[in-house]
Amino acid sequence: MTFEEASKRVKQLTELLEKYNYEYYVLNQSSVSDAEFDRLMGELKILETEFPALQSKNSPTQRVGGAVQSEFKKIPHKRLMLSLGNVFNDDEMREFDRRLRDILHVDKIRYMGEMKIDGLGMSLVYDNGELQYAVTRGDGNMGEDVTSNVITIRSIPLHVKEKRPFEVRGEVYMPKASLENVNIQRSLMGEPEFANCRNAAAGSIRNLDPKVAASRKLEAFWYYLVNSRELGMHIHSDSLKYLDDLGFRTNHERRVLDGVEEVIKYIHEYTEKRDSLDYDIDGLVFKVDNLDQYDSLGYTAKEPRWAIAYKFPPKEVTTKLLDIVLTVGRTGRITPNAILEPVRVSGSTVQRATLNNEDFIKEKGLMVGDIVGLHKAADVIPEVTGPIIDRRDGTQTPWIMPEVCPVCGKPLTKVKGLHYCLNKDCDSRKIEGMIHFASRNAMDIDGMGESVVEEFFAEGFLHSIPDIFRISNYAQDIKDLDGWSDKSINSLIDAVEVCKGRSLERLLFGLGIKEVGEKLAKTLAKRFKNLEVLKDVTEEDLTAIKDVGPVAAKSIVDFFHDEKKLAEIAELKELGVNFDYLGVDTLDPNSYFYGKTIVLTGTLTRYSRDEMTDILEGIGAKVSGSVSKNTDILIAGASAGSKLDKAEKLGVEIMDEETAINHLSRTGQN
């Protein structure tokens, strides 16, 4: 066969196989037998082997999973993938509708009601009729390129008839039946089962081996055509029909709803029907159907105003309270935890739940052996609601708060209803302190999570925070542990080395100073610039700062007068950890923004909202979240909403992003 003949046949086979995939995975029907499908796929594989130049990244043969990847590449979103605000009952839904009607000056709004799939948010980008890449939501600004895993989902079209560039967003999920099958296999192999469909989907998509994703039988629904108006559509429900026409799998439980009362009926209907669906949903989503109204509605700092998520009320189940055990946090705080007879609630199996403190247990009247009510607060956090008194049979026993720490045996101290272990050498406090230091919002050491810190502590590799930076000394010992390879060890060592260069505010937060959260750590870093300077400040110096109260000031000074903490800090310096503030901080009284109160609104393109806030605060401006008579300037990005209207009414100076950046460039910030 010549190259030209092979090329023609590859095109024919690709079109046929994609047609059959669409019929089977989207329409749930098939016009061809499995044997015939396999024969055609086999022929295509042979041709691609004989003529490698004819194999494309979007070939049907690639759906079975390609080569193992070394990492996921980061990709910025063309448009932010924002989260949605939440409502939890009918009244809140009606209030949301009222706010929108007031902005739009209309009596009724048409909404599209859709399922809120409990999976992993995903974006697909197409151009010239072909899938270019698939990217996770990530932080909304930047996601991960997971194309090789996503194309293993057979219902996703690799080629479409629309040649113009467009982006479609949706949710990758694992059907309930797939989860059951996967967990059976994992159990047979001695692996831990997935807790729920969401975790299983996320774990499958983020696995570096595409063959794993292919084996998990994932699915996807697509619910938003980002470029609708650019493609000539001005109604959201029409854009979903267009996605159907292009071959995307959309969710047909959706419904156009004329006004909020129809929305309420839809909520009640699917509150009852949710368990009958073959996939998990944790709520419903309502979007204004008229896309042209989005400009008027605009965005808040984190979410669009034209859509809202209704979260289902938590499901309550019953289970047995087997025991109450204590855990010790990094500050020494003692937390009682319920050990429960395993029970499935809201998609996952629960065996533990926090009981907050001794007073919480007394107020609930809990006894060990009780049958208790259990739900997930906000569908996430397991919470014991109380005992079922009429289920008691006399075998229950009262629980008494111990007087000593369960880890080190030192006496506990009660302060304002909370118990503390004040022994700074308590092993549990050390472990929790190192876990916090390595956490994402502190020093962000990729690969050093809770279980790794606990394992390394037990093995004797870690005793204190500075030991984290000596972990390379134990590379050979770590390799002997289960689950570790040269590659994973080197990745961890590299992550530890990288974190040495983090800015001072992360180090301050990571050190676990009582009363110092992320915000205060940043304030202190900006003010004092270097850790050595901060070590010598007085309580008077600290309370002179607007955001520092007397309790925090005393805690900070006490921390830097603790000989053991000072010794650790000295070790960190010797190990090469950065002590300087590296953020934007060029206070400039000559800046146009110096001393002024600024409000940001709409979508910014050059900098994220947080980055722009840092820049403005760094040159001496105050950034506020709301417009008032005290606002000096409103910086308005794309799709600015009610803040812009209010600023105009109050006569506030309004500038666009480009003008703001021009002003910043004169202070060296661009």
C-alpha positions as CSV (number, residue, x, y, z in Angstrom):
1,M,0.0,0.0,0.0
2,T,1.3,3.4,-0.9
3,F,1.5,6.3,1.5
4,E,-1.3,8.1,-0.3
5,E,-3.5,5.0,-0.1
6,A,-2.7,4.5,3.6
7,S,-3.5,8.2,4.3
8,K,-6.9,7.9,2.7
9,R,-7.7,4.6,4.6
10,V,-6.5,6.1,7.9
11,K,-8.9,9.0,7.3
12,Q,-11.8,6.6,6.6
13,L,-11.1,4.5,9.6
14,T,-10.8,7.5,11.9
15,E,-14.2,8.8,10.8
16,L,-15.8,5.4,11.2
17,L,-14.4,4.8,14.6
18,E,-15.3,8.2,15.9
19,K,-18.8,7.7,14.6
20,Y,-19.1,4.4,16.4
21,N,-17.7,5.9,19.6
22,Y,-20.2,8.7,19.5
23,E,-23.1,6.3,18.9
24,Y,-22.0,4.0,21.8
25,Y,-20.8,6.4,24.4
26,V,-23.0,9.5,23.8
27,L,-26.2,8.0,22.2
28,N,-26.1,4.7,24.1
29,Q,-26.7,2.8,20.9
30,S,-24.5,1.0,18.3
31,S,-24.7,0.2,14.6
32,V,-21.8,-2.1,14.6
33,S,-20.7,-5.2,16.6
34,D,-17.9,-5.1,19.1
35,A,-15.9,-7.5,16.9
36,E,-16.3,-5.2,13.9
37,F,-15.2,-2.2,15.9
38,D,-12.1,-4.1,17.2
39,R,-11.3,-5.2,13.6
40,L,-11.3,-1.6,12.4
41,M,-9.3,-0.4,15.4
42,G,-6.7,-3.2,14.7
43,E,-6.4,-2.2,11.0
44,L,-5.8,1.5,12.0
45,K,-3.1,0.4,14.5
46,I,-1.3,-1.6,11.8
47,L,-1.4,1.3,9.4
48,E,-0.1,3.8,12.0
49,T,2.7,1.4,12.8
50,E,3.7,1.0,9.1
51,F,3.3,4.7,8.4
52,P,4.2,6.5,11.7
53,A,3.7,9.9,10.0
54,L,0.0,9.2,9.8
55,Q,-0.6,8.9,13.5
56,S,-2.0,12.0,15.1
57,K,-2.3,12.9,18.8
58,N,-6.1,12.7,18.2
59,S,-6.2,9.3,16.7
60,P,-8.8,6.9,18.1
61,T,-5.9,4.5,18.9
62,Q,-4.6,7.0,21.5
63,R,-7.7,6.6,23.6
64,V,-6.4,3.4,25.2
65,G,-3.6,5.4,26.9
66,G,-0.2,6.4,25.8
67,A,3.2,6.5,27.4
68,V,3.7,7.3,31.1
69,Q,4.3,11.0,31.6
70,S,7.0,12.6,33.9
71,E,4.8,15.5,35.0
72,F,1.9,17.7,34.0
73,K,2.6,20.9,32.2
74,K,1.0,24.1,33.5
75,I,-1.3,26.0,31.2
76,P,-2.9,29.4,31.9
77,H,-6.6,29.6,31.2
78,K,-7.6,31.9,28.4
79,R,-10.5,33.0,30.6
80,L,-10.6,32.5,34.4
81,M,-12.4,29.4,35.6
82,L,-14.2,30.9,38.5
83,S,-16.0,29.0,41.3
84,L,-19.7,29.6,42.0
85,G,-21.4,31.1,45.0
86,N,-23.7,28.9,47.1
87,V,-27.2,29.0,48.4
88,F,-28.6,26.4,50.8
89,N,-32.4,26.8,50.9
90,D,-35.4,28.2,49.1
91,D,-35.2,31.6,50.8
92,E,-31.6,32.1,49.9
93,M,-32.4,31.2,46.3
94,R,-35.2,33.7,46.2
95,E,-32.9,36.4,47.6
96,F,-30.3,35.6,44.9
97,D,-33.0,36.0,42.3
98,R,-34.1,39.3,43.8
99,R,-30.6,40.7,43.6
100,L,-30.3,39.8,40.0
101,R,-33.7,41.3,39.1
102,D,-32.8,44.5,40.9
103,I,-29.6,44.8,38.8
104,L,-31.4,44.0,35.6
105,H,-34.5,46.0,36.4
106,V,-36.8,43.1,35.3
107,D,-39.7,41.3,36.9
108,K,-38.6,37.8,36.0
109,I,-35.5,36.0,34.9
110,R,-35.2,32.8,32.8
111,Y,-32.7,30.3,34.2
112,M,-31.1,27.1,33.0
113,G,-31.2,24.5,35.8
114,E,-28.5,21.8,35.6
115,M,-27.0,19.0,37.7
116,K,-23.9,19.9,39.8
117,I,-21.8,16.9,39.0
118,D,-19.5,15.8,41.8
119,G,-16.3,15.4,39.8
120,L,-13.3,17.3,38.4
121,G,-13.7,20.6,36.6
122,M,-12.2,20.5,33.1
123,S,-11.7,22.7,30.1
124,L,-11.3,21.5,26.4
125,V,-9.8,23.9,23.9
126,Y,-10.5,23.3,20.1
127,D,-9.1,25.0,17.0
128,N,-9.5,24.1,13.3
129,G,-11.9,21.3,14.2
130,E,-9.5,19.5,16.5
131,L,-9.0,19.1,20.2
132,Q,-5.8,21.1,21.2
133,Y,-5.6,20.3,24.9
134,A,-7.5,19.5,28.1
135,V,-6.7,21.4,31.2
136,T,-7.9,21.1,34.8
137,R,-9.4,24.0,36.7
138,G,-6.4,24.3,39.0
139,D,-6.5,27.7,40.9
140,G,-8.8,29.2,38.2
141,N,-5.9,31.1,36.6
142,M,-3.7,28.1,35.8
143,G,-4.4,24.5,35.3
144,E,-2.6,21.3,34.4
145,D,-2.4,19.8,30.9
146,V,-4.1,16.4,31.3
147,T,-4.9,15.8,27.6
148,S,-3.4,12.3,27.4
149,N,-5.6,11.2,30.2
150,V,-8.8,13.0,29.1
151,I,-8.8,11.6,25.6
152,T,-9.1,8.1,27.0
153,I,-12.8,9.1,27.8
154,R,-14.5,7.8,24.7
155,S,-17.4,10.2,24.6
156,I,-15.2,13.2,24.1
157,P,-14.9,14.3,20.5
158,L,-11.4,14.6,19.1
159,H,-12.6,16.2,15.9
160,V,-15.6,18.5,15.4
161,K,-17.2,20.3,12.5
162,E,-16.8,23.7,14.1
163,K,-13.5,25.1,12.6
164,R,-13.4,28.4,14.6
165,P,-11.5,28.3,17.9
166,F,-13.7,27.6,21.0
167,E,-13.5,26.4,24.6
168,V,-15.9,24.1,26.3
169,R,-16.0,23.4,30.1
170,G,-17.5,20.6,32.1
171,E,-16.9,18.0,34.6
172,V,-15.1,14.7,34.4
173,Y,-16.6,12.1,36.8
174,M,-16.7,8.4,37.6
175,P,-20.1,6.7,37.3
176,K,-21.2,4.9,40.4
177,A,-21.0,1.5,38.7
178,S,-17.4,2.3,37.6
179,L,-16.5,3.2,41.2
180,E,-17.9,-0.1,42.5
181,N,-15.9,-2.1,39.9
182,V,-12.6,-0.1,40.5
183,N,-12.9,-0.6,44.3
184,I,-13.5,-4.4,43.8
185,Q,-10.2,-4.5,41.8
186,R,-8.3,-2.4,44.3
187,S,-9.5,-4.5,47.2
188,L,-8.4,-7.7,45.5
189,M,-5.0,-6.1,44.9
190,G,-4.7,-5.0,48.5
191,E,-5.0,-1.3,47.6
192,P,-7.1,1.2,49.6
193,E,-10.5,1.8,48.1
194,F,-11.6,5.2,46.8
195,A,-13.8,7.0,49.2
196,N,-16.1,8.4,46.6
197,C,-16.6,9.1,42.9
198,R,-15.1,12.6,43.0
199,N,-11.8,11.3,44.6
200,A,-11.6,8.5,42.1
201,A,-12.1,10.8,39.1
202,A,-9.5,13.3,40.3
203,G,-7.0,10.5,41.2
204,S,-7.5,8.9,37.8
205,I,-7.1,12.1,35.8
206,R,-4.0,13.2,37.8
207,N,-2.3,9.8,37.4
208,L,0.9,10.1,35.2
209,D,0.1,6.9,33.4
210,P,-2.8,7.4,30.9
211,K,-3.4,3.7,30.9
212,V,-4.7,4.0,34.4
213,A,-7.2,6.6,33.4
214,A,-8.2,4.5,30.5
215,S,-8.9,1.5,32.7
216,R,-11.1,3.5,35.1
217,K,-14.1,4.0,32.7
218,L,-14.5,7.7,33.4
219,E,-17.2,9.9,31.8
220,A,-17.8,13.6,31.3
221,F,-20.6,16.1,30.9
222,W,-20.1,19.5,29.2
223,Y,-22.1,22.4,30.4
224,Y,-20.6,25.7,29.2
225,L,-19.5,26.9,25.8
226,V,-17.2,29.8,26.7
227,N,-17.2,31.4,23.3
228,S,-21.0,31.3,22.7
229,R,-21.5,34.9,21.8
230,E,-18.4,34.9,19.6
231,L,-20.0,32.0,17.7
232,G,-23.2,33.9,17.3
233,M,-25.3,32.4,20.2
234,H,-26.8,34.7,22.8
235,I,-28.8,32.1,24.8
236,H,-27.1,29.6,27.1
237,S,-29.7,26.8,26.4
238,D,-29.1,27.2,22.6
239,S,-25.3,26.9,23.2
240,L,-25.9,23.5,25.0
241,K,-28.0,22.3,22.0
242,Y,-25.1,23.4,19.8
243,L,-22.7,21.3,21.9
244,D,-25.1,18.3,21.4
245,D,-24.9,19.0,17.7
246,L,-21.1,19.0,17.7
247,G,-21.0,15.6,19.4
248,F,-20.4,16.6,23.0
249,R,-22.1,14.7,25.8
250,T,-24.3,17.1,27.7
251,N,-26.6,16.4,30.6
252,H,-30.3,16.1,29.6
253,E,-31.6,16.4,33.1
254,R,-31.2,20.2,32.4
255,R,-34.3,22.4,32.1
256,V,-35.1,26.0,31.1
257,L,-37.0,27.5,34.1
258,D,-39.1,30.6,33.8
259,G,-38.6,32.5,37.0
260,V,-37.5,31.6,40.5
261,E,-40.7,29.6,41.5
262,E,-40.0,27.1,38.7
263,V,-36.4,27.0,40.0
264,I,-37.7,26.1,43.5
265,K,-39.9,23.3,42.0
266,Y,-36.8,21.9,40.1
267,I,-34.8,22.0,43.4
268,H,-37.5,19.9,45.2
269,E,-37.8,17.5,42.3
270,Y,-34.1,16.7,42.2
271,T,-33.6,16.7,45.9
272,E,-35.8,13.6,45.8
273,K,-34.3,12.1,42.5
274,R,-30.6,12.6,43.2
275,D,-30.0,9.1,44.5
276,S,-31.6,7.5,41.4
277,L,-29.0,9.0,39.1
278,D,-26.1,6.8,38.0
279,Y,-23.6,9.6,39.0
280,D,-23.0,11.6,42.1
281,I,-24.4,15.2,42.3
282,D,-23.8,17.5,45.3
283,G,-26.3,20.1,44.2
284,L,-27.8,22.0,41.3
285,V,-26.6,24.9,39.2
286,F,-28.7,27.8,38.0
287,K,-27.5,30.1,35.2
288,V,-29.2,33.1,33.7
289,D,-30.1,31.8,30.3
290,N,-29.7,35.1,28.4
291,L,-26.0,35.5,27.8
292,D,-26.3,39.2,27.0
293,Q,-27.4,39.9,30.6
294,Y,-24.0,38.6,31.9
295,D,-22.4,42.0,31.1
296,S,-24.8,43.8,33.4
297,L,-24.6,41.3,36.1
298,G,-20.8,41.0,36.1
299,Y,-18.6,39.3,38.7
300,T,-17.5,39.5,42.3
301,A,-13.9,38.9,43.2
302,K,-14.3,35.2,43.1
303,E,-17.4,34.2,41.2
304,P,-19.9,35.3,38.5
305,R,-23.1,36.9,39.5
306,W,-25.1,35.3,36.7
307,A,-24.9,31.7,38.2
308,I,-25.4,30.1,41.6
309,A,-25.0,26.6,43.0
310,Y,-27.7,25.2,45.2
311,K,-26.1,22.8,47.7
312,F,-28.3,19.9,48.9
313,P,-28.9,19.7,52.6
314,P,-26.6,17.2,54.3
315,K,-27.8,13.7,54.5
316,E,-28.0,12.3,58.0
317,V,-27.3,8.7,58.8
318,T,-26.9,6.8,62.1
319,T,-23.9,4.9,63.3
320,K,-22.3,3.7,66.6
321,L,-19.9,5.8,68.6
322,L,-17.2,3.2,69.4
323,D,-14.7,5.5,71.2
324,I,-13.5,9.0,71.8
325,V,-9.7,9.6,71.3
326,L,-7.6,12.7,71.6
327,T,-5.2,14.2,69.0
328,V,-2.6,16.9,69.7
329,G,-2.2,19.8,67.3
330,R,1.0,21.8,66.5
331,T,0.0,24.5,69.1
332,G,-0.6,21.8,71.7
333,R,-4.4,22.0,71.4
334,I,-6.1,18.7,72.4
335,T,-9.1,17.7,70.2
336,P,-11.4,14.9,71.0
337,N,-12.4,12.7,68.0
338,A,-15.2,10.3,67.5
339,I,-14.3,6.8,66.4
340,L,-17.3,5.5,64.5
341,E,-18.6,2.3,63.2
342,P,-17.8,2.8,59.4
343,V,-20.8,4.3,57.6
344,R,-21.3,5.7,54.1
345,V,-22.6,9.3,54.0
346,S,-22.7,11.8,51.1
347,G,-20.5,9.6,48.9
348,S,-17.8,8.5,51.2
349,T,-17.2,6.2,54.1
350,V,-16.7,7.9,57.5
351,Q,-15.0,6.4,60.5
352,R,-13.9,9.5,62.4
353,A,-15.3,13.0,63.2
354,T,-14.0,15.8,65.3
355,L,-15.9,16.6,68.5
356,N,-14.2,20.0,69.0
357,N,-13.8,20.1,72.7
358,E,-14.9,18.7,76.1
359,D,-17.8,21.2,76.3
360,F,-19.1,20.1,72.9
361,I,-19.3,16.5,74.1
362,K,-21.1,17.5,77.3
363,E,-23.6,19.8,75.5
364,K,-24.5,17.0,73.1
365,G,-24.7,14.5,75.9
366,L,-22.6,11.9,74.1
367,M,-21.7,8.6,75.7
368,V,-19.3,5.9,74.3
369,G,-21.5,3.2,72.7
370,D,-24.3,5.6,71.7
371,I,-26.1,5.3,68.4
372,V,-25.5,8.8,67.0
373,G,-26.7,11.0,64.1
374,L,-24.0,11.9,61.5
375,H,-24.0,14.2,58.5
376,K,-21.5,16.2,56.5
377,A,-21.5,19.9,57.2
378,A,-21.5,21.7,53.8
379,D,-21.4,18.2,52.3
380,V,-17.7,17.9,53.3
381,I,-16.9,17.8,57.0
382,P,-18.3,14.8,59.0
383,E,-20.2,16.1,62.0
384,V,-21.9,14.2,64.9
385,T,-25.3,15.8,65.5
386,G,-26.0,14.0,68.8
387,P,-27.1,10.7,70.4
388,I,-30.3,8.9,69.7
389,I,-31.5,8.6,73.3
390,D,-34.2,6.0,72.7
391,R,-31.6,3.6,71.2
392,R,-29.7,3.4,74.5
393,D,-29.6,-0.1,76.1
394,G,-27.6,0.5,79.3
395,T,-24.2,-0.5,77.8
396,Q,-23.2,3.1,77.1
397,T,-20.5,4.7,79.3
398,P,-19.8,8.3,80.1
399,W,-16.6,9.8,78.6
400,I,-14.3,11.7,80.9
401,M,-11.6,14.2,79.6
402,P,-8.1,12.8,80.6
403,E,-5.9,14.9,82.7
404,V,-2.7,14.1,80.8
405,C,-1.5,14.3,77.2
406,P,-2.2,11.0,75.3
407,V,1.2,11.2,73.6
408,C,3.8,12.5,76.1
409,G,1.9,12.0,79.4
410,K,2.4,15.6,80.6
411,P,-0.5,17.3,82.5
412,L,-3.1,19.2,80.3
413,T,-4.0,22.8,80.9
414,K,-7.5,24.2,80.2
415,V,-7.7,27.7,78.7
416,K,-11.1,29.2,77.8
417,G,-12.8,25.8,77.4
418,L,-9.9,24.3,75.4
419,H,-7.3,21.8,76.6
420,Y,-3.6,22.1,75.7
421,C,-0.5,20.1,76.1
422,L,2.2,22.7,77.0
423,N,5.1,20.3,76.5
424,K,7.0,21.7,73.5
425,D,8.9,18.4,73.2
426,C,5.7,16.4,72.8
427,D,6.2,14.2,69.7
428,S,2.7,14.9,68.3
429,R,3.3,18.7,68.5
430,K,6.6,18.2,66.6
431,I,5.0,16.1,63.9
432,E,2.1,18.5,63.5
433,G,4.5,21.5,63.4
434,M,6.5,19.9,60.6
435,I,3.3,19.0,58.6
436,H,2.2,22.7,58.9
437,F,5.7,24.0,57.9
438,A,5.6,21.9,54.7
439,S,1.9,22.6,53.9
440,R,0.8,24.4,50.7
441,N,0.1,27.8,52.3
442,A,3.3,27.7,54.3
443,M,6.6,26.5,52.6
444,D,4.7,24.4,50.0
445,I,7.0,21.4,49.9
446,D,5.5,19.2,47.2
447,G,5.6,15.5,48.2
448,M,6.0,16.1,52.0
449,G,2.4,15.6,53.2
450,E,1.1,14.4,56.5
451,S,1.8,10.7,55.9
452,V,5.4,11.3,54.7
453,V,6.2,13.5,57.7
454,E,4.7,10.8,60.1
455,E,6.7,8.0,58.4
456,F,10.0,10.0,58.4
457,F,9.5,10.9,62.0
458,A,8.9,7.3,62.9
459,E,12.0,6.2,61.0
460,G,14.1,8.8,62.8
461,F,14.8,11.0,59.7
462,L,12.9,14.0,61.1
463,H,13.0,15.4,64.7
464,S,12.5,19.1,64.0
465,I,11.8,21.6,61.2
466,P,15.5,22.1,60.3
467,D,15.8,18.3,59.7
468,I,13.5,18.8,56.7
469,F,16.4,20.5,55.0
470,R,18.7,17.6,55.8
471,I,16.4,14.9,54.3
472,S,18.9,14.3,51.4
473,N,21.2,12.7,54.0
474,Y,18.7,9.8,54.2
475,A,18.1,9.2,50.5
476,Q,19.4,5.7,50.6
477,D,17.4,4.8,53.8
478,I,14.2,6.3,52.2
479,K,14.7,4.2,49.1
480,D,14.4,1.1,51.3
481,L,10.9,2.1,52.4
482,D,7.8,0.9,50.5
483,G,6.6,3.2,47.7
484,W,9.8,5.1,47.2
485,S,12.0,5.2,44.1
486,D,15.0,7.2,43.0
487,K,12.7,9.4,41.1
488,S,10.3,10.2,43.9
489,I,13.2,10.8,46.4
490,N,14.9,13.1,44.0
491,S,11.7,15.0,43.4
492,L,11.2,15.5,47.1
493,I,14.8,16.6,47.6
494,D,14.4,19.1,44.7
495,A,11.1,20.4,46.3
496,V,12.9,20.9,49.7
497,E,15.7,22.8,47.9
498,V,13.2,25.0,46.0
499,C,11.3,26.0,49.2
500,K,14.5,27.5,50.6
501,G,13.8,30.5,48.4
502,R,10.3,31.2,49.5
503,S,9.5,34.7,50.7
504,L,9.6,35.6,54.4
505,E,5.9,35.6,54.9
506,R,5.7,31.9,54.1
507,L,8.5,31.1,56.5
508,L,6.8,33.1,59.3
509,F,3.5,31.3,58.8
510,G,5.3,28.0,58.5
511,L,7.1,28.5,61.9
512,G,3.7,28.1,63.6
513,I,3.8,31.2,65.8
514,K,0.6,31.2,67.8
515,E,-1.8,33.9,66.6
516,V,0.1,34.5,63.4
517,G,-2.0,33.4,60.4
518,E,-1.2,34.0,56.7
519,K,-2.5,37.6,56.7
520,L,-0.5,38.7,59.8
521,A,2.6,36.9,58.5
522,K,2.4,39.0,55.4
523,T,1.9,42.2,57.3
524,L,5.0,41.4,59.5
525,A,7.1,40.4,56.5
526,K,6.3,43.6,54.7
527,R,6.9,45.8,57.7
528,F,10.2,44.3,59.0
529,K,11.6,42.9,55.7
530,N,14.0,40.3,57.4
531,L,13.5,37.7,60.1
532,E,16.6,38.9,62.0
533,V,15.0,42.3,62.4
534,L,11.7,40.8,63.6
535,K,13.5,38.7,66.3
536,D,14.4,41.9,68.2
537,V,11.0,43.8,68.1
538,T,9.1,44.6,71.3
539,E,5.4,44.3,72.1
540,E,5.2,48.1,71.8
541,D,6.7,47.9,68.3
542,L,4.1,45.3,67.3
543,T,1.0,46.8,68.8
544,A,1.8,50.1,66.9
545,I,1.0,48.1,63.7
546,K,-2.7,48.4,62.8
547,D,-3.4,44.6,62.5
548,V,-1.5,43.5,65.6
549,G,-3.3,43.2,68.9
550,P,-1.7,42.7,72.4
551,V,-2.3,39.0,72.4
552,A,-0.6,38.4,69.1
553,A,2.2,40.9,70.0
554,K,2.9,38.9,73.2
555,S,2.8,35.6,71.4
556,I,5.3,36.8,68.8
557,V,7.7,38.2,71.3
558,D,7.5,35.1,73.5
559,F,8.3,33.0,70.4
560,F,11.4,34.9,69.6
561,H,12.6,34.7,73.3
562,D,12.3,30.9,73.3
563,E,15.9,29.5,73.2
564,K,14.9,26.3,71.4
565,K,13.0,28.3,68.7
566,L,16.0,30.7,68.3
567,A,18.3,27.6,67.9
568,E,16.0,26.2,65.2
569,I,16.0,29.6,63.4
570,A,19.8,29.7,63.5
571,E,19.9,26.2,62.0
572,L,17.5,27.3,59.2
573,K,19.8,30.3,58.4
574,E,22.8,28.0,58.3
575,L,21.0,25.6,56.0
576,G,20.4,28.4,53.5
577,V,16.7,29.2,54.1
578,N,15.8,32.7,52.8
579,F,15.0,35.2,55.6
580,D,14.0,38.2,53.4
581,Y,10.7,39.5,52.2
582,L,10.6,39.0,48.4
583,G,7.2,40.5,47.7
584,V,6.4,43.7,45.9
585,D,7.1,46.5,48.4
586,T,8.4,49.8,47.0
587,L,6.5,52.3,49.1
588,D,6.4,55.5,47.0
589,P,4.8,58.7,48.3
590,N,5.0,60.1,44.7
591,S,2.9,57.3,43.3
592,Y,-0.5,58.2,41.9
593,F,-2.0,55.6,44.2
594,Y,-0.1,56.4,47.4
595,G,-2.4,56.8,50.4
596,K,-5.6,56.3,48.3
597,T,-8.3,53.7,48.9
598,I,-8.7,51.5,45.8
599,V,-11.4,49.0,44.8
600,L,-10.9,46.4,42.1
601,T,-13.8,45.0,40.0
602,G,-14.3,42.9,36.9
603,T,-11.9,40.5,35.3
604,L,-8.2,41.7,35.1
605,T,-6.0,40.3,32.4
606,R,-2.4,41.5,33.1
607,Y,-2.4,40.6,36.8
608,S,-4.6,38.5,39.0
609,R,-6.7,40.3,41.6
610,D,-4.4,39.1,44.4
611,E,-1.3,40.2,42.4
612,M,-2.8,43.7,41.8
613,T,-3.7,44.0,45.4
614,D,-0.1,43.2,46.5
615,I,1.3,45.7,44.0
616,L,-1.0,48.5,45.1
617,E,-0.5,47.8,48.8
618,G,3.2,47.6,48.2
619,I,3.3,51.2,47.0
620,G,1.2,52.6,49.8
621,A,-2.4,52.2,48.7
622,K,-5.2,50.6,50.6
623,V,-7.3,48.0,48.7
624,S,-10.9,47.7,49.8
625,G,-13.5,45.1,48.8
626,S,-16.5,47.5,48.5
627,V,-17.2,50.9,47.1
628,S,-18.1,53.7,49.6
629,K,-17.8,57.5,49.9
630,N,-14.3,56.8,51.2
631,T,-13.2,55.1,47.9
632,D,-10.8,57.2,45.9
633,I,-10.4,55.1,42.7
634,L,-12.2,52.1,41.1
635,I,-10.1,50.0,38.8
636,A,-12.5,48.3,36.4
637,G,-11.6,45.2,34.5
638,A,-13.8,43.3,32.0
639,S,-17.5,42.6,32.9
640,A,-17.5,45.1,35.8
641,G,-20.8,45.1,37.6
642,S,-22.6,46.8,40.4
643,K,-19.4,48.3,41.9
644,L,-19.0,50.2,38.7
645,D,-22.6,51.5,38.9
646,K,-22.1,52.5,42.6
647,A,-18.8,54.2,41.9
648,E,-20.4,56.3,39.1
649,K,-23.2,57.4,41.4
650,L,-20.8,58.4,44.1
651,G,-18.5,60.3,41.7
652,V,-15.5,58.0,42.4
653,E,-12.6,58.2,39.9
654,I,-12.9,55.2,37.5
655,M,-10.0,53.9,35.4
656,D,-9.5,50.9,33.3
657,E,-6.7,48.3,33.8
658,E,-4.5,49.8,31.1
659,T,-4.6,53.2,32.7
660,A,-3.8,51.7,36.1
661,I,-0.8,49.8,34.7
662,N,0.5,53.0,33.0
663,H,0.4,54.7,36.5
664,L,2.2,51.7,38.0
665,S,4.9,51.8,35.3
666,R,5.9,55.2,36.5
667,T,6.7,53.7,39.9
668,G,8.7,50.8,38.5
669,Q,5.9,48.3,39.0
670,N,5.3,47.2,35.4
